[in-house]
Amino acid sequence: MSEETKDLKKELAKLKRLATEIAGEIHDIVEDTVWTDSYRLPELGQQLAEAVEKANAFKKEHDL
């Protein structure tokens, strides 16, 4: 595997990790604080959708 491919895969992993972290925040709210923090869900949902879209676009652009 070329160095460039390794770097691209690392970047994709970072983008996926960001989406996973946002999903984790949503999960924590649903599990623990839905009654007090549910107001955050629409914004987090939008952030998650954007992060997933960005990761998928990067993957497609670089044929990974």
N, C-alpha and C positions, 0 to 999 in steps of 0.2 A: 504494500500500500504506500502510495507516495506521501510525502510530507504535506503537500497541499490537501490531499484527501483527508489526512488525519486532522489537519486544522479545520477543515470544513465540518467534519464530524464532531469535533469539539465544540464548534460554534453552534451546531444544531443541538447538541446536548444541553448547552447553556439556555437556548431558547425554550427547549422542552422543560427544563428545570424551572424556569420562570413560570410557565403555565401550570406546572404541578404545584408550585408554591402558592399560587393564587387559588387553585382548586383546594388546597389544604386549608387556606383561610376560610373559604366558603364552608368546607366540611366542619371546621371547628365551630363556626357560628351556628350551623344547623345542629350540631351535637350538643353544644354547651350554652350558647347565649342567644338563641333565636329570639327570645322575647325582649332582649335589650339591644341587640345589635342587628336586627333584621333590616334596618334602614340601610346598611352597608351592602346588602346583597345585590341590588341593581348595578351599582358601580363596579363591584367585584366581578359580577357576571360579564359586564362589558369588557373589563380588563382581561378576563379569561378568554373571551371570544377573540379579542385582538391578538393576544399572545399565541393562541393556537393557530390563528390565521397566518401570523408572521412566521411561525415555525414551519407550517405546511408550505408556505410560499418559498421559504429558504430551501427546504428539502427538494421541492420541485425544480426550482431555479438551478440547483447544483446537482440534480439527478442523483440524489442520495437515497 
